[in-house]
């Protein structure tokens, strides 16, 4: 490949100011959010529209240069980070951030892939609508990245993953063609479901450039509570009780173990709330209220439900938020668990999911196995319990030598993954595969599923130029 000729063609297509070549300019695009992976890029390219992405793809096809698509660079598995070869380009979609169309009658919004999630939330709020995708990185993650990884977040129990919120996509294929699918249809039974093929593919099959996303009526109020629960059967009893009685109003059921709360208070003492010291588990429950003048209100409904649940012995004690500020304060406790763990130098993270009926068995058995094998290990287990998604994270013992987790990582991962298989779970609930889990995908999904994925990749991207060595291992193609 003649690098100078390649870069000159990119300059002609986009303008030289949107082709970053200087090492210092490229730095923000080369390391993943967790700092696990750092690569080298031949250039970072900043297209403004779909036509420019088409031009980039065709030039890369001509010169056989691989493309790493990148949104907000908030991947937790290294899926948006280039390799160390220096022969790939990063295509950042952050300039493609337009809101193309807001259709309140159809309850949809059409946005470009580089649009920041929080911007979408705030825009629809102006029109008394609600976009329910919500996660910690919403101030920097983008809709394209959310779809490429099928992001989850805190409202999945009520509204589903990013996949469930998407009605259509515009995608640039590895051949430089545009797949037009922005019709906003809720029913469209015309052949294969191409939309769902690209959602969750982490940029390995095509570059998502725009999407039609579902909107919902804006809730008029929120109600939340922190609830102390003694054990897992009690917790599941409470969840099923609320699902039956609260129905669509129940939007979140978040579990926090005592260890995860203790670590959070250690680093953020402002969250030292009495209720969270009363039991092995604390549950954050949230209800949305949609109808004005509805009786009971969300707050009184939640209070009544918890009083009744207490009579059924589903909980020990509870504290209700009196206003929206307190609702936000409760969520701050939950969201700061991740920040607290980030302050621990030695840790491992597992984003996993199970059928609800298998959660208790996995937690009890895996906790015991790990504590026996690694005395003093700290298990920071929390997550979106209502949809079966655990963030099962581990910190080194407090007195461990530096490098403890690195020394034991292989054995810990093997043990946890074996347990995930035994309890019919998933090694990735909402973060994707990327680089982090690609070596485990074949064993986890099985030979047939992996072979089908290989065939799809070969058919759509025969030159393996779209995010190579992510999800699928390069030498398997």
C-alpha angles and dihedrals in degrees: 000000000000101000095193092053091047093052092045090057091050089050090053092049099046110010123261093262089068095052109080112205103153112100093228093051091051096051098092090057100048106066126061123238095261094045093240097121133038123178141176123244128201086217142337112235124203111196121188101204145012093266090060091051089053089053092048093050093050092049090049090050090052093051096031094237118158121235128218109195115212134188119173092339091238097129115143094201103048094254094138098045123099123233124255095256094090090220098104130080126221113225106203114198096195093112090055092077106128126133099225101187140357112201108185093175091057090036093232139120124204113211137171119250096252094056110121114241095233091052089057091048092050095044095054091043088065087063096047091256132122133222105196104199104113131167140150095264095050092120091063110015118096135224092243091054092044089056096041089058098031090236120211122188135161102319100054092107090067105022108022133231126312087275091061092051097052123090100174147357142211109212135179109219127216087259091060095253126134120237104208112207108140099121098119095224121162091196120040116145098173108132130297118005099246093171093065091045091064097038107090094012092114095224095302096115104031144337113263107220103172141001143196109228131192121248130201136200110279114254112243094212145007130217126190141176140188111223130193114222126185102206145355099266088054090049094052091045089055092048094052091044091054093044090055097044104032098036112171094005092069106091105157138029107173123180125211124181122217091249092055091049093047090053091049093051090047091060099027108032092176088079094063098128119170096229093062093063096058104081144013090259134039119197124204109208124188131187127190122215116211108169124071116230090013116156121243099032119220090260096050090041092054092046091051093046093051092048089053092044089053089056088054089051093243093133142019104216139340142197121206127211111245096201143004092273090060091047088056091046091055090051090049089063092053095044095048093062089081091046091050092052090049087063090060109088095210117053146127126207129209121187101194141156138204142178104273090243091062101045097089094050094048095049096045096045098040094046090053094047094050095046091051094047096041110029113210095017112149117227112206099191119173137130155118095320095174091068097034096254116141127187094209104186132172133208126194118255112277093249096042122133118247111277094032095131093043090052093051101031097103094051093043093050091048092051095047094046091050088054091048089055093046092053095043095248138143127252089216122037102168111342101071132225105274113147095318099070105019093106090058100043099087095051092044098048098032134239097284096051091045091049091052090051090050091052092049091050093047092048097048100033107023093167092050092229098137111087095321120204092023119117092349122051112247096230090054090066 
